[in-house]
Amino acid sequence: MAIPPLNALKCFETVARLGSFKAAAAQLCVTQSAVSHQIKKVEIWFGDPLFARESTGVRLLPQAEALSHRLSLAFGEIENACAEAVGSAGQPLVIAAIPSVAMCWLIPRLPEFRAAHPDVDLQIVYARHGERPNFKSVDVAITFDRSPPDLPLVESRLFLSGDCLPVCRRDLLGDRPQRPVKAQDYRALGLLHDTDRAGWSAWLDHPAPLPGPVFEDFNMLRSAVLSGQGIALCPLAMIGPDLEAGHLIALADSPRAMGSDYYMSTHLRAGRVLQPQIAIFRDWAMAQVGVGEAG
């Protein structure tokens, strides 16, 4: 049976994955009109539209979802076959981690991993919060999400809890006889916000955003709270060492779920040389957090 041209199918798969003709054109290094032309070819071949054209972009139609998924798998296999044919010996294992995990969890533990596995060459890069890692250039990703990332040829699993505690420097409490209890007690100490003001509004059951500086990422927030500028809601998984060392104190007995957790995603079809390295790093990292070997 004849099939549509592979260039047209690749354009369709890229648009479906990225949700935009413009983004697909940039990734494929062609013009947007060239992408539109290829999509038209595919739609003519199938005899039906595959996308709904909307003012905000394009939306994959239900009848095209299965096609998009299977093409992503197929093109992924083609790319991996080519990578294997070229050979991946000497390439580093690329770990993409969001900045908080990279700075607070991964880097402090790297000496232990390197001592245990000196033959595994690592490259550590940042993963951007809210963006899907590009598994064409990344082998393992650690991200912060509300649910496990669902990507073709990628296995995602819970890595660390995102449950948070309010914390501050001990001297910030001054002569106060006890921890803050009411919302005004917390506010009197100075609220510090991570990314937006939703966290403290949820913790204090306050219907409106609360005052205080907002920091773009957790590392900035952590620096502010360590310097005594106020109190912050921090994931216990990231702030645990600061609590153990006495640099910070907890203002609540138990952490509370805030809606997101840390997930580890691994590329299932890497080259044959890298695949064992992915398993080594994954199992080591899971053992570090008490999950045990990933199997």
PyMOL commands that set and color helices and strands:
alter all, ss='L'
color gray80, all
select helices_A, chain A and resi 6-18+21-28+32-46+62-86+99-116+170-173+183-189+198-203+218-226+236-244+274-288
alter helices_A, ss='H'
color red, helices_A
select strands_A, chain A and resi 51-54+57-60+93-97+122-126+140-145+154-160+164-168+191-194+214-215+231-235+249-250+261-267
alter strands_A, ss='S'
color yellow, strands_A
deselect
rebuild
show_as cartoon
